[in-house]
Amino acid sequence: MSWKRYFIVPNVLRLQRHAPKDVSSRWDAYWESISRTGEHGDVLWDTESATEAERYLEELRRHCDLSLPIVDAGCGNGRFTRMLADVFPFTLGVDLAPHAITRANEESRGIPDLAFRAMDLAAPMAGTELAAELGEANVLVRGVFHTLDLPDRQAMAHNLRDVLGARGTLLLAETDFPGSILEYLQHLGATPTSLPKPLERAITTGIPRPAHFGSAEMAECFPADEWTVLLSERTFIETVPMRTPDLPETLPGWLAILRTRQQAASTP
């Protein structure tokens, strides 16, 4: 019965009790705690399935100027960053957590024209800094905005405008689960007596709980007077297996392709 889901709450509160207070420290503590990545690893969203990745590559090839570099914003251990390095002339993975960048570098040795950096993309002037270094660039964001509060979402979107300039394209893929946080936890395999290990690890380190991110939230961050939306539709986000031993889980998501109005105005 649906009321039973409320028995999940005490377990969640117990696990979160000693999590760091600062959000950046929580993310770094999370990545420091990771012992394994990949399909049966500790990272909730680090599936090795090619299905989701191939969808993004298809859209990137269709909409992007492939002569530009690309930034993987919120790169984690770099699984998607390495995928992008096969398509773009230079790829930079950026993440808030230094331990994520350490992991990404370890897993990406020997790949040319690929680099990683610890950086807060919601910080003032972060976009200007990247633009000065890279010039105009494309951007992939998978699963970052739905973890941020509205001021940080808007600050990051503003910075991404600077990165894109007049030629870059943004692919945004976010979790957009329609139910409550308890329904979300149940969807990922939580019960009143147990939690899947990848989910437990995320809760223990206190990383921000996911929120909805769909068309309404996108409009708050990417206003029509500053952005042109080329694609906006429902999609899915894959996670590692948690309820079944060998099959990745999927979450409802939102996919968008955007360019700046600056680009639209400069296009003949």
Secondary structure, 3 states (H helix, E strand, C coil): CHHHHHHHHHHHHHHHCCCCCCHHHHHHHHHHHCCCCCCCCCCCCCCCCHHHHHHHHHHHHHHCCCCCCEEEECCCCCHHHHHHCCCCCCEEEEECCHHHHHHHHHHCCCCCCEEEEECCCCCCCHHHHHHHHHCCCEEEEECCHHHCCHHHHHHHHHHHHHHHCCCCCEEEEEECCCCCHHHHHHHCCCCCCCCCHHHHHHHHCCCCCCCCCCHHHHHHHCCCCCEEEEEEEEEEEEECCCCCCCCCEEEEEEEEEEEEHHHHHHCC
